């Protein structure tokens, strides 16, 4: 892990911990690093192996792609846009090269499926795949988001999880789907929230 990657890792951990502390005991309580970003980073590193990519850009993008979610005043639906701006500011403060900042920004902006047609680099594709795969490691967190934060009932929350993971499954590159095929089929067959939350479908 390079120095700049380690600094950004510490920054997202700090912000995640602060957000969790501020929201403790409320339905908004969440630690995005522990419950999401660490998984994205894990897959990003894995998918970068043996590929001709800028691994530092991949790692920075994985760590910073949802950093705006630690600020409850920002619109979640535009988290990719806000996160790209925050990432740019943080990296500039560290004197990171402008051309590399632009590459990180592009990865973050285009990790949303709405921007799929704009992806032109392997680094962007790795982030999309890592993000999608990570959700299969945190299924109960997705359900908790729908039920506790978004206010859905149990069946609506189950549908939210199924719809979200169907979208993620569609975004994941065909050669990587084998990693989550079995879990995806189980989720699609689930008829109740208990099948997710009681450990029948594990993180």
C-alpha positions in Angstrom: 0.0 0.0 0.0 1.5 3.3 -1.1 1.7 6.3 1.2 -1.1 8.2 -0.5 -3.4 5.1 -0.5 -2.7 4.7 3.2 -3.5 8.3 3.9 -6.8 8.1 2.0 -7.6 4.8 3.9 -7.1 6.6 7.2 -9.3 9.5 6.0 -12.2 7.3 5.0 -11.9 5.3 8.2 -11.9 8.6 10.3 -14.9 10.0 8.5 -16.8 6.7 8.7 -16.2 6.4 12.4 -17.3 10.0 13.0 -20.5 9.5 11.0 -21.2 6.3 13.0 -20.6 8.1 16.3 -22.9 11.0 15.3 -25.7 8.6 14.3 -25.3 6.1 17.1 -28.6 4.8 18.3 -30.6 6.2 15.4 -31.8 4.5 12.2 -29.1 6.3 10.3 -26.3 4.6 12.2 -23.8 3.2 9.7 -20.1 2.7 9.2 -19.5 2.8 5.5 -15.9 1.7 5.6 -16.5 -1.3 7.8 -19.7 -2.3 6.2 -19.0 -1.6 2.5 -15.7 0.1 1.4 -13.4 -2.5 2.9 -15.0 -5.1 0.7 -14.8 -2.9 -2.4 -11.1 -2.4 -1.7 -10.5 -6.1 -1.2 -12.1 -7.0 -4.6 -10.4 -4.0 -6.3 -7.0 -5.3 -5.2 -7.9 -8.8 -6.2 -9.2 -7.8 -9.7 -6.1 -5.6 -10.3 -3.7 -8.6 -10.0 -1.9 -9.5 -13.2 -3.5 -6.7 -15.1 -1.9 -3.8 -16.9 -3.6 -1.1 -14.9 -2.6 1.7 -12.5 -3.2 -0.1 -9.2 -2.8 3.1 -7.2 -5.7 4.7 -9.1 -7.8 1.6 -8.6 -7.1 1.5 -4.9 -7.8 5.2 -4.4 -11.0 5.0 -6.3 -12.2 2.1 -4.3 -11.5 3.9 -1.0 -13.0 7.2 -2.0 -15.9 6.2 -4.3 -18.6 6.6 -1.6 -16.9 9.1 0.7 -19.7 11.6 0.4 -22.0 9.1 2.2 -20.3 10.2 5.4 -22.0 13.6 5.1 -25.7 13.3 5.7 -26.3 16.8 4.2 -25.4 15.6 0.7 -27.9 14.0 -1.7 -27.3 10.2 -1.7 -28.6 10.0 -5.3 -25.7 12.1 -6.4 -23.1 10.4 -4.2 -20.8 9.6 -7.2 -20.7 13.3 -8.2 -20.1 14.6 -4.6 -17.6 11.9 -3.9 -15.5 12.8 -7.0 -15.3 16.4 -5.8 -14.3 15.4 -2.3 -11.7 13.0 -3.7 -10.2 15.7 -5.9 -9.9 18.1 -2.9 -8.3 15.5 -0.7 -5.8 14.4 -3.3 -4.9 17.9 -4.3 -4.1 18.7 -0.6 -1.6 15.9 -0.8 0.0 17.2 -4.0 -1.1 14.2 -6.0 -0.5 14.6 -9.8 -3.4 16.3 -11.6 -3.6 13.7 -14.4 -3.9 11.0 -11.8 -6.6 12.9 -9.9 -8.6 13.2 -13.1 -8.4 9.4 -13.5 -9.6 8.8 -10.0 -12.4 11.2 -10.5 -13.5 9.5 -13.7 -13.6 6.1 -11.9 -15.7 7.5 -9.1 -18.1 9.4 -11.4 -18.7 6.4 -13.6 -19.1 3.7 -11.1 -22.8 4.4 -11.2 -24.7 2.3 -13.8 -26.2 5.6 -15.2 -22.7 6.4 -16.4 -21.9 3.0 -17.9 -21.6 4.3 -21.4 -18.9 6.7 -20.3 -16.5 4.0 -19.0 -13.4 3.8 -21.2 -10.7 2.4 -18.9 -9.9 -0.9 -17.2 -9.6 0.9 -13.9 -13.2 2.1 -14.2 -14.4 -1.4 -15.0 -12.5 -2.9 -12.0 -14.2 -0.4 -9.6 -17.6 -1.3 -11.0 -17.0 -5.0 -10.6 -15.5 -4.6 -7.1 -18.5 -2.5 -6.0 -21.0 -5.0 -7.4 -19.2 -8.0 -5.9 -18.9 -6.3 -2.5 -22.7 -6.1 -2.1 -22.8 -9.9 -2.0 -20.6 -9.8 1.1 -22.9 -7.4 2.9 -26.4 -8.6 2.1 -27.8 -8.0 5.6 -26.5 -4.4 5.5 -28.5 -3.8 2.3 -31.6 -5.1 4.0 -30.9 -3.0 7.1 -30.6 0.1 4.9 -34.0 -0.6 3.2 -35.8 -1.5 6.5 -34.2 0.8 9.0 -33.2 3.9 7.0 -35.5 3.9 4.0 -38.5 2.8 6.0 -39.6 -0.1 3.8 -41.6 -3.0 5.3 -40.1 -6.5 5.3 -41.4 -7.5 1.9 -40.5 -4.2 0.3 -37.0 -4.5 1.8 -36.5 -8.0 0.4 -37.5 -6.7 -3.0 -35.1 -3.8 -2.6 -32.3 -6.2 -1.9 -33.2 -8.5 -4.8 -33.5 -5.5 -7.2 -30.3 -4.0 -6.1 -28.3 -7.3 -6.4 -29.9 -8.0 -9.8 -28.6 -4.6 -11.0 -25.2 -5.4 -9.5 -25.2 -8.9 -11.1 -25.9 -7.3 -14.5 -23.0 -4.9 -14.1 -20.5 -7.6 -13.1 -18.3 -8.8 -16.0 -19.5 -12.2 -17.3 -16.1 -13.9 -16.5 -16.6 -12.9 -12.8 -20.2 -13.9 -12.2 -19.1 -17.4 -11.1 -17.9 -15.8 -7.9 -21.4 -15.0 -6.8 -23.7 -17.2 -8.9 -24.8 -19.5 -6.1 -25.5 -16.7 -3.7 -27.4 -14.7 -6.3 -29.6 -17.7 -7.0 -30.3 -18.1 -3.3 -31.3 -14.5 -2.9 -33.6 -14.6 -5.9 -35.4 -17.6 -4.4 -35.8 -16.0 -1.0 -39.5 -15.6 0.0 -39.0 -13.8 3.3 -36.7 -11.4 5.1 -35.8 -14.1 7.6 -34.0 -16.1 4.9 -31.6 -13.2 4.6 -31.4 -12.0 8.2 -31.3 -15.3 10.1 -28.1 -16.4 8.3 -29.7 -18.7 5.8 -28.0 -16.4 3.3 -24.7 -15.5 4.9 -22.6 -12.3 4.5 
